[in-house]
Amino acid sequence: MGLLSFLKKFKSIQNREIRILLLGLDNAGKTTILKKLASEEISQITPTQGFNIKSIQTTNFKLNVWDIGGQRKIRPYWKNYLADTSVLIYVVDSADKQRLEETTMELMDLLEEDKLNQVPLLVYANKQDLINSLNSTEIAKELNLTSIKNRAWQIQPCSAHSGEGLNDGLNWACKTINFK
């Protein structure tokens, strides 16, 4: 691709709206991440009973982030929100070792959905600020991320409370989106 065609393509994607789906088990930190990214107060977070939507403006993109509740009774409804997703962000509680098998099963089921075919995957390994949390390499191994061959993926260690790692993950997601 020549420089002129690259510049034309880049100009056409600037200020584009991107749909991000934020999923994960309950208590993984999805809503805290969403509020932190939107520069909102995080001292009073309650479990999401349905969904939250926030628009976040970055330098070149408007991100429409859909945070869907992760309780077991809500998860079957995740499939209703998959259409037109540009990036899937899956949040894992790095300190909840007892639920790693459950979160792996949920993630793998999502990745088999046709509507998410080739959609980039960002895994936030959240709660890295807790002393008993697994590091991102251990989380990647538990989730079997290296077996994913049909999409770009990234695991990002983070702390929703401090905000550490959140922008790095979002930057990767914005760079990885395939604009055709």
Short mmCIF file of the C-alpha atoms (twelve columns), coordinates in Angstrom:
data_MODEL
# 
_entry.id   MODEL 
# 
loop_
_atom_site.group_PDB 
_atom_site.id 
_atom_site.type_symbol 
_atom_site.label_atom_id 
_atom_site.label_alt_id 
_atom_site.label_comp_id 
_atom_site.label_asym_id 
_atom_site.label_seq_id 
_atom_site.Cartn_x 
_atom_site.Cartn_y 
_atom_site.Cartn_z 
_atom_site.pdbx_PDB_model_num 
ATOM 1   C CA . MET A 1   0.000   0.000   0.000  1 
ATOM 2   C CA . GLY A 2   1.465   3.341   -1.041 1 
ATOM 3   C CA . LEU A 3   1.643   6.349   1.250  1 
ATOM 4   C CA . LEU A 4   -1.174  8.191   -0.552 1 
ATOM 5   C CA . SER A 5   -3.592  5.261   -0.317 1 
ATOM 6   C CA . PHE A 6   -2.642  4.748   3.349  1 
ATOM 7   C CA . LEU A 7   -3.351  8.414   4.122  1 
ATOM 8   C CA . LYS A 8   -6.714  8.234   2.334  1 
ATOM 9   C CA . LYS A 9   -7.664  5.118   4.269  1 
ATOM 10  C CA . PHE A 10  -6.544  6.654   7.578  1 
ATOM 11  C CA . LYS A 11  -8.487  9.848   6.921  1 
ATOM 12  C CA . SER A 12  -11.615 7.833   6.146  1 
ATOM 13  C CA . ILE A 13  -11.436 5.962   9.482  1 
ATOM 14  C CA . GLN A 14  -10.775 9.004   11.634 1 
ATOM 15  C CA . ASN A 15  -13.740 10.003  13.767 1 
ATOM 16  C CA . ARG A 16  -15.372 6.659   13.050 1 
ATOM 17  C CA . GLU A 17  -17.648 5.100   15.638 1 
ATOM 18  C CA . ILE A 18  -16.507 1.783   17.026 1 
ATOM 19  C CA . ARG A 19  -18.746 -0.686  18.856 1 
ATOM 20  C CA . ILE A 20  -16.990 -2.436  21.728 1 
ATOM 21  C CA . LEU A 21  -18.587 -5.270  23.644 1 
ATOM 22  C CA . LEU A 22  -17.363 -5.562  27.262 1 
ATOM 23  C CA . LEU A 23  -18.082 -9.011  28.710 1 
ATOM 24  C CA . GLY A 24  -16.910 -11.265 31.513 1 
ATOM 25  C CA . LEU A 25  -18.245 -12.996 34.589 1 
ATOM 26  C CA . ASP A 26  -19.944 -11.026 37.344 1 
ATOM 27  C CA . ASN A 27  -17.525 -9.260  39.696 1 
ATOM 28  C CA . ALA A 28  -14.702 -9.257  37.115 1 
ATOM 29  C CA . GLY A 29  -14.618 -5.438  37.060 1 
ATOM 30  C CA . LYS A 30  -16.319 -4.603  33.759 1 
ATOM 31  C CA . THR A 31  -18.342 -1.649  35.013 1 
ATOM 32  C CA . THR A 32  -15.397 -0.254  36.978 1 
ATOM 33  C CA . ILE A 33  -13.274 -0.445  33.813 1 
ATOM 34  C CA . LEU A 34  -15.993 1.284   31.794 1 
ATOM 35  C CA . LYS A 35  -16.383 4.082   34.338 1 
ATOM 36  C CA . LYS A 36  -12.612 4.516   34.666 1 
ATOM 37  C CA . LEU A 37  -12.234 4.779   30.872 1 
ATOM 38  C CA . ALA A 38  -15.039 7.361   30.834 1 
ATOM 39  C CA . SER A 39  -13.292 9.319   33.652 1 
ATOM 40  C CA . GLU A 40  -16.211 8.781   35.994 1 
ATOM 41  C CA . GLU A 41  -16.305 8.203   39.753 1 
ATOM 42  C CA . ILE A 42  -15.792 4.561   40.736 1 
ATOM 43  C CA . SER A 43  -16.397 4.645   44.484 1 
ATOM 44  C CA . GLN A 44  -19.985 3.358   44.226 1 
ATOM 45  C CA . ILE A 45  -20.216 0.470   41.750 1 
ATOM 46  C CA . THR A 46  -23.187 -1.879  41.874 1 
ATOM 47  C CA . PRO A 47  -23.591 -5.124  39.917 1 
ATOM 48  C CA . THR A 48  -24.943 -4.542  36.408 1 
ATOM 49  C CA . GLN A 49  -28.410 -6.068  36.150 1 
ATOM 50  C CA . GLY A 50  -28.777 -5.447  32.426 1 
ATOM 51  C CA . PHE A 51  -26.324 -3.312  30.504 1 
ATOM 52  C CA . ASN A 52  -24.524 0.034   30.538 1 
ATOM 53  C CA . ILE A 53  -23.547 2.007   27.454 1 
ATOM 54  C CA . LYS A 54  -20.918 4.741   27.420 1 
ATOM 55  C CA . SER A 55  -19.487 6.725   24.541 1 
ATOM 56  C CA . ILE A 56  -15.818 7.553   24.914 1 
ATOM 57  C CA . GLN A 57  -14.124 9.964   22.548 1 
ATOM 58  C CA . THR A 58  -10.488 9.236   21.684 1 
ATOM 59  C CA . THR A 59  -8.264  11.195  19.331 1 
ATOM 60  C CA . ASN A 60  -9.545  9.453   16.203 1 
ATOM 61  C CA . PHE A 61  -12.502 7.355   17.298 1 
ATOM 62  C CA . LYS A 62  -15.771 7.508   19.156 1 
ATOM 63  C CA . LEU A 63  -16.001 4.307   21.153 1 
ATOM 64  C CA . ASN A 64  -19.473 3.033   22.010 1 
ATOM 65  C CA . VAL A 65  -18.845 0.564   24.811 1 
ATOM 66  C CA . TRP A 66  -21.564 -1.904  25.799 1 
ATOM 67  C CA . ASP A 67  -21.055 -3.370  29.286 1 
ATOM 68  C CA . ILE A 68  -23.366 -6.359  29.702 1 
ATOM 69  C CA . GLY A 69  -23.970 -7.932  33.113 1 
ATOM 70  C CA . GLY A 70  -22.093 -11.153 33.813 1 
ATOM 71  C CA . GLN A 71  -24.388 -12.982 36.205 1 
ATOM 72  C CA . ARG A 72  -25.137 -16.553 35.183 1 
ATOM 73  C CA . LYS A 73  -28.818 -15.748 34.457 1 
ATOM 74  C CA . ILE A 74  -27.840 -12.849 32.147 1 
ATOM 75  C CA . ARG A 75  -25.108 -14.586 30.126 1 
ATOM 76  C CA . PRO A 76  -27.522 -16.338 27.709 1 
ATOM 77  C CA . TYR A 77  -28.572 -12.852 26.561 1 
ATOM 78  C CA . TRP A 78  -25.013 -11.863 25.587 1 
ATOM 79  C CA . LYS A 79  -25.687 -13.294 22.128 1 
ATOM 80  C CA . ASN A 80  -28.296 -10.577 21.520 1 
ATOM 81  C CA . TYR A 81  -25.548 -7.926  21.587 1 
ATOM 82  C CA . LEU A 82  -22.930 -9.476  19.275 1 
ATOM 83  C CA . ALA A 83  -23.959 -7.909  15.947 1 
ATOM 84  C CA . ASP A 84  -21.707 -5.192  14.536 1 
ATOM 85  C CA . THR A 85  -19.087 -5.606  17.262 1 
ATOM 86  C CA . SER A 86  -15.719 -4.133  16.283 1 
ATOM 87  C CA . VAL A 87  -13.796 -5.393  19.340 1 
ATOM 88  C CA . LEU A 88  -14.631 -7.871  22.081 1 
ATOM 89  C CA . ILE A 89  -13.145 -6.976  25.455 1 
ATOM 90  C CA . TYR A 90  -13.321 -9.873  27.876 1 
ATOM 91  C CA . VAL A 91  -12.552 -9.091  31.520 1 
ATOM 92  C CA . VAL A 92  -11.110 -11.709 33.853 1 
ATOM 93  C CA . ASP A 93  -10.779 -11.391 37.626 1 
ATOM 94  C CA . SER A 94  -7.134  -12.427 37.986 1 
ATOM 95  C CA . ALA A 95  -7.577  -13.110 41.698 1 
ATOM 96  C CA . ASP A 96  -10.573 -15.462 41.312 1 
ATOM 97  C CA . LYS A 97  -8.778  -18.720 40.584 1 
ATOM 98  C CA . GLN A 98  -11.854 -20.801 41.441 1 
ATOM 99  C CA . ARG A 99  -13.801 -19.389 38.475 1 
ATOM 100 C CA . LEU A 100 -11.101 -19.659 35.794 1 
ATOM 101 C CA . GLU A 101 -12.630 -22.784 34.280 1 
ATOM 102 C CA . GLU A 102 -16.058 -21.135 34.153 1 
ATOM 103 C CA . THR A 103 -14.731 -17.944 32.549 1 
ATOM 104 C CA . THR A 104 -12.731 -19.991 30.030 1 
ATOM 105 C CA . MET A 105 -15.858 -21.884 28.988 1 
ATOM 106 C CA . GLU A 106 -17.832 -18.658 28.578 1 
ATOM 107 C CA . LEU A 107 -15.072 -17.055 26.509 1 
ATOM 108 C CA . MET A 108 -14.650 -20.079 24.240 1 
ATOM 109 C CA . ASP A 109 -18.422 -20.231 23.661 1 
ATOM 110 C CA . LEU A 110 -18.381 -16.563 22.651 1 
ATOM 111 C CA . LEU A 111 -15.498 -17.045 20.239 1 
ATOM 112 C CA . GLU A 112 -17.470 -19.733 18.396 1 
ATOM 113 C CA . GLU A 113 -20.268 -17.277 17.559 1 
ATOM 114 C CA . ASP A 114 -20.486 -16.431 13.844 1 
ATOM 115 C CA . LYS A 115 -21.253 -12.774 14.598 1 
ATOM 116 C CA . LEU A 116 -17.857 -12.488 16.310 1 
ATOM 117 C CA . ASN A 117 -15.955 -14.189 13.495 1 
ATOM 118 C CA . GLN A 118 -12.522 -12.519 13.210 1 
ATOM 119 C CA . VAL A 119 -13.461 -9.802  15.727 1 
ATOM 120 C CA . PRO A 120 -10.303 -8.845  17.670 1 
ATOM 121 C CA . LEU A 121 -10.217 -9.987  21.302 1 
ATOM 122 C CA . LEU A 122 -8.734  -7.949  24.133 1 
ATOM 123 C CA . VAL A 123 -8.567  -9.766  27.462 1 
ATOM 124 C CA . TYR A 124 -8.161  -7.501  30.457 1 
ATOM 125 C CA . ALA A 125 -6.460  -9.505  33.220 1 
ATOM 126 C CA . ASN A 126 -7.998  -7.284  35.881 1 
ATOM 127 C CA . LYS A 127 -7.217  -6.888  39.576 1 
ATOM 128 C CA . GLN A 128 -3.463  -7.122  39.104 1 
ATOM 129 C CA . ASP A 129 -3.172  -4.843  42.143 1 
ATOM 130 C CA . LEU A 130 -4.296  -7.703  44.423 1 
ATOM 131 C CA . ILE A 131 -1.541  -9.746  46.028 1 
ATOM 132 C CA . ASN A 132 -3.069  -13.144 45.155 1 
ATOM 133 C CA . SER A 133 -3.751  -12.428 41.482 1 
ATOM 134 C CA . LEU A 134 -2.338  -14.528 38.660 1 
ATOM 135 C CA . ASN A 135 -0.168  -12.625 36.189 1 
ATOM 136 C CA . SER A 136 -1.235  -12.167 32.582 1 
ATOM 137 C CA . THR A 137 0.933   -15.052 31.355 1 
ATOM 138 C CA . GLU A 138 -0.759  -17.423 33.796 1 
ATOM 139 C CA . ILE A 139 -4.199  -16.118 32.807 1 
ATOM 140 C CA . ALA A 140 -3.384  -16.538 29.088 1 
ATOM 141 C CA . LYS A 141 -2.351  -20.134 29.751 1 
ATOM 142 C CA . GLU A 142 -5.506  -20.888 31.794 1 
ATOM 143 C CA . LEU A 143 -7.721  -19.366 29.076 1 
ATOM 144 C CA . ASN A 144 -5.796  -21.266 26.373 1 
ATOM 145 C CA . LEU A 145 -5.398  -18.052 24.374 1 
ATOM 146 C CA . THR A 146 -2.521  -19.427 22.296 1 
ATOM 147 C CA . SER A 147 -5.010  -21.798 20.630 1 
ATOM 148 C CA . ILE A 148 -6.838  -18.817 19.091 1 
ATOM 149 C CA . LYS A 149 -5.814  -18.633 15.439 1 
ATOM 150 C CA . ASN A 150 -8.751  -16.954 13.674 1 
ATOM 151 C CA . ARG A 151 -8.465  -13.467 15.184 1 
ATOM 152 C CA . ALA A 152 -6.047  -10.962 16.629 1 
ATOM 153 C CA . TRP A 153 -5.911  -11.153 20.415 1 
ATOM 154 C CA . GLN A 154 -4.071  -9.475  23.240 1 
ATOM 155 C CA . ILE A 155 -3.995  -9.985  26.985 1 
ATOM 156 C CA . GLN A 156 -3.497  -6.807  28.993 1 
ATOM 157 C CA . PRO A 157 -2.714  -6.833  32.704 1 
ATOM 158 C CA . CYS A 158 -4.657  -4.068  34.412 1 
ATOM 159 C CA . SER A 159 -6.198  -2.651  37.524 1 
ATOM 160 C CA . ALA A 160 -9.616  -1.078  37.091 1 
ATOM 161 C CA . HIS A 161 -9.221  0.808   40.360 1 
ATOM 162 C CA . SER A 162 -5.923  2.497   39.507 1 
ATOM 163 C CA . GLY A 163 -6.526  2.562   35.761 1 
ATOM 164 C CA . GLU A 164 -3.136  0.991   35.106 1 
ATOM 165 C CA . GLY A 165 -3.074  -0.875  31.786 1 
ATOM 166 C CA . LEU A 166 -6.539  0.204   30.624 1 
ATOM 167 C CA . ASN A 167 -5.410  2.743   28.037 1 
ATOM 168 C CA . ASP A 168 -2.710  0.390   26.755 1 
ATOM 169 C CA . GLY A 169 -5.377  -2.210  26.038 1 
ATOM 170 C CA . LEU A 170 -7.704  0.298   24.425 1 
ATOM 171 C CA . ASN A 171 -4.875  1.608   22.230 1 
ATOM 172 C CA . TRP A 172 -4.127  -1.944  21.055 1 
ATOM 173 C CA . ALA A 173 -7.833  -2.471  20.287 1 
ATOM 174 C CA . CYS A 174 -8.081  0.732   18.238 1 
ATOM 175 C CA . LYS A 175 -4.940  -0.123  16.242 1 
ATOM 176 C CA . THR A 176 -6.102  -3.673  15.586 1 
ATOM 177 C CA . ILE A 177 -9.576  -3.013  14.215 1 
ATOM 178 C CA . ASN A 178 -9.815  -4.104  10.612 1 
ATOM 179 C CA . PHE A 179 -11.386 -1.305  8.582  1 
ATOM 180 C CA . LYS A 180 -12.341 -2.548  5.162  1 
# 
